[in-house]
Amino acid sequence: MSGWSVQNIPDQRGRTAVVTGANSGLGYVTARELARKGARVVLACRSEARGRDAVERLRGEVPGVDVELGRLDLGDLASVREFAGSLPYERLDLLVNNAGVMAMPYGTTADGFETQFGVNHLGHFALTGLLLPALLAAEERSSGVRVVTVSSMAHLLGNIEAGDLGNDGSNDGNDSSALNSERQYRRWSAYGRSKTANLLFTHELARRLAAAGSGVVAAAAHPGYAATNLQTAGPRAAGRRVAERLMALGNRVIAQSAEAGALPALYAATAPRVRPDSFTGPSLAMWRGAPAPSRRASWTLDDRAGERLWAASERLTGVSYAAALKA
């Protein structure tokens, strides 16, 4: 991995990719570099206006690319279903679950889930399940089909305890108060838990794909500390102007660029011999630098926790993977 850069991305011609949250930051860079290498890329964005601007900006930066816009609000399961149902491609080679929110004031999604858990985990869980048949269909004609989910080094801030899920994952829509942080809400702990959920999801998805005999690779990545609008959105939403200014200062002085922050996800999405359930991040103390295997909390490799989270996620979203994985 030493010195790996966008120049090392293999030819992506003939491949179709979906990148969530692609109108700015890491998602935009990821979509741009995949398209630059020849992939057909769907920019899945919550705001149609910002999405259209991103498509035009990308076409201006890299003339001749094959990109299009799809409206996707991960905080609304009806929107997730609509996006997946309207995608006009029977085969999908790459799904990059990049979109997310960070350290937001307490709120709920359209379906009543705590915003960070609902958007960062449940929305992507549902999207991946709904697109899984297209991913499995792509596997029939090519190798290198992947699901890459962007987590964070902040997953170290928050574990999902067994009591949050029940012994059998039964803490579902009838009692989702623990998962939804209704009893006690701390914005950073909730963010860390949602990022732990991303890694547990990747772990369990990789296990289930292997059990089904599939070669689709489920992997995870994180950007370290990269300068995007993610850092300032939470303080701005809460009206915390001092915190917003401090985050903006950190982006200017400490953080690496969005271009550098996108490299781990691009590596996980395109590099040869990426292993299932791998976790790629910046090489220097998880903070910055070229892609490298990243430190990971032991609780994100817990099979039982992954099973319980999976069961709860299926019940909360109404999306089941069973039929696709048995086909």
N, C-alpha and C positions, 0 to 999 in steps of 0.2 A: 504493500500500500504506500510505501514511502514515496512522497512527492506526487501522489496521484492527483490529477487535475482534470478539467473538462476535456483536455486534449486526449485523454485516455478513454473517453466514452466510446464504446464500439459503435459501429454503424447501426442505426436504428430504423433504416428503411424497411417498410413492410410491417412495422409494428404500430399498434394503436395504444395510446396511453390516456388515462384520466388522472388529472392532478387537482386535488381539492384546494380551495383557497389560493388560486393561481393568479389573482388579480394584482398581488403585490408581494414584496418580501421574498421569502424562501420559495414559496409556491411559484411565483412568477419566474424566478431564476431557473427553477427546476423545469418548468414547462418550456422555457426558452431554449435551454440547452438540449433537451430531448428533441425539440423540433429542429434545432440547428443540425442535429445528427440524422435527421430524416424521418423521425416518427410523426405520425398523425396524432395531434394532442388536443384533447378536450379540456379547456379551462373551466373547471366547475367552480362557480362563484355565486355567493349569496346576492350580491348587488349586480343587476344586469348592467347598469350604467358604468360601474367601475370595471366590470368584466369586459364590456365593449371597448372601453379605453385601453385595457390591457391587451386585448387582441390587436387593436390598431397599433399600439406601441410596439408590440412584438413583431408585427409584420414590417414595421418601419426599421427595426433594428436588424432583422434577418429576413430580407425579401425572399419571397417564394416559399415560405414555410406553410405547412398544412396544419392550421390551427382553427379551432372553432370554440364557441361559447356554449356552455350549458348552465342553466340556473339551478343552483343547489343550495338550500338552506339546511344545514345539518342540525339546526335547532327545531326542525319541524319534520316529523317522520313522513307526513303526507308529501312534502317536497322531496324527500329522499326517494320515496317510492315513485313519484312522478319523474324524477331525473332518471332513475334506473330503467323505468319502463319506456321512456322516450329515447334512450340511447339507441341510435340506429345501427349499431354494429353487433353482429352475432358473436364476434370474437373480440376479446380484450386481452392484450399482452401484459399490460402494466397498470396497476392502480397505486397511486401515491396518496395515502391518507395524510395530508399535510395540514389542512386547515385547523385552526384552534383559537381559543381565547385563553387569557392568562390573568390570574389574580383579579377577577372581576368582583364588584360588589354583588351581594346575594341577589339572585334572580332565578327565574325558571324559564324553560323552553316552552314552545307551543304545546307540548305534551305534558307539561308539569314537572319536568326533571330539573334538578339544579343545573344551572347553565353550563358550568365547566364540565361536569360529568356527562351531561346530555349532549353537548356539542363535541367535546374532545373524544369521548369514548362511544356513547350509544349511537350517535349519528353515523360514525364510521363503522361500527359493528353492523348496523342495519345496511349501510351502503355496500359493504364488502359481501355480506350474505346475498343481497339481491343481485350483485354483479358476478357472483361466483360461477354460475353456469357459463357465462361468457368467458371467464378466465379459464375454466376447465376445457371449454371448446377450443380455445387458442392453443392449449397444450397439445392437442391432437395434431397440430401442424407444425409446431415449433417448440424449441426449448427456451428457457429463459423467461417463462411467465412468472410474474412476481406480484406480491402485495407488500408494499413498503409503508409502514406506519411510523410517523414522526412522533417520537416521545421527547423527553427532556432530561437533563441531568437533575432537574427538580423532582424527578420521581423519588429521589432519595429523601424527600421531605414528607412523604405520606404513603403509608401502607394501607391496603384495604384489609381490615381485620375480618376473621372468620365470622365474628358476631354481626358484622355489617350485612352478611349474606345469608346467615342461617346455616345450619349444618349441611343442608342439601341444596343451597342456593335458593331457598324458598322465600327470602326476603324480597318479594316482588312487588307488583302493583298494589297488593293489599297492605303492605307495610314496607314502603321504600324510604322511610324517614332517615335511616342511617346512610344509605347511598346518596340520598339527596341533601345530606348535611342539614336536615331540618332541626335536629336537636342542638347542634352547635356548629356555627359556620365561621371558619377562618379562611380567608381567601387564598392564602398560600398553601395551607394544608390541603384545601379542596383541589387546588391546581395539581399539587404533587400526587394526590390520589388518582386524579384523572390520567396523569401520565404513567403512574403505576398500572392503571387499567389498560393503557395502550400496550405496555410490555406483556402483561398477563394475557391479553388478547392475542398478541403475536405468538407467545409461547403455546397457547392452547390451539390456535389455528394451525401452527406448524405441526403439532402432534396429530391433529385430526386429519390433515392432508396426508401425512405419512401413513397413518393407519388405513386410509382409503386407497393407498397405492398411487397417489398423485405426486407428480414432480413439481407442482407449483410451489415456489419458495415464498414463505412468509418471513419477512425480516423487518428489523426496526433500525431507526437511526435517530440521531439528535444533532442539533447544530452548534452545541456549545453556547457561547454568548455571542449572538449575531445581532447586528443593528437592524431591527425592523420596527414596524409600528406596534408590534405585540406588546412591547414593554410599556409604552405610554398609553395604550388604550384603556387599561384597567384603571389607573389613577385618574385619567380624564373622565371616565364614566362615573367615578365616585366623587368627582369634584375636588380631588386632592392635588392641588396645583403644585405644591412644593415637591411632592413625590413625582409628579409628571415631569417637572423640570430636572430633577435628579436623574430620572431614568433617561431623559433625552441627553443629559450630559454624559452619562455612562455609555450611551450609544456612540457618542462622538469620540470619547477619550479611550475607552477600554475595549469595546466590542470589536469583533472582526466584521467584515462586510457581509451583506446578504449573499454575495457571490461565494464567499468562502464558507459561510454557514450552510449553504445548500449542498456542498460537496459530499458530506456523509450520506445524504439521501440519494444523491445521484450515483454514488458508488454502490450502495445497496441495491439500487434499481437496475444497474447496467453492468457492473464489473463481473468478469467470469468467476465461477466457483464461490459465489456468495452462499454461505451456509444457511439453512433454515434456522430460524430463531436467533440469528446473530444480531448484535447490537453495535452499530458503527457510529463513532463520533470523532471529534477533533483529537489529535494525538497528544496535545500539550495539556495535561491535567484536566481533560474533558472540556477545555475552555476554548482553545483555538488550535489551528494547524491542520495538516493534511489528515484525511480519513484514516482511522485506526480502530481496532477492537476497543470497545469502551467498557469501563467499569459498570457493573450492574448489581442492584440490590438482590440479595438471595431470595427475597420474597417474590420477585418477579419470575422465578423459575420453579415455583411451587405448583406441582401438578394439581393438587386438590383445590388450591385457591383458584387456579385457572378454570377448573371444572365448575366450581361454584359461581364464579363471575359469569361464565358462559351461560349457565342455566338461568341466572337472574337476567342477563342481557336479552336472551331469547324471549323470556316472558315479558319484560318491560317493553321491548320493541315489537314483538309479534313476528319477528323474522327468525326462521329456522333454517339451518344449513343442512339438515339431515337428508333431504331428498337429493340435493346436488351431490353430496359426498357419497351417497349410495349408488348413484347412477353409473 
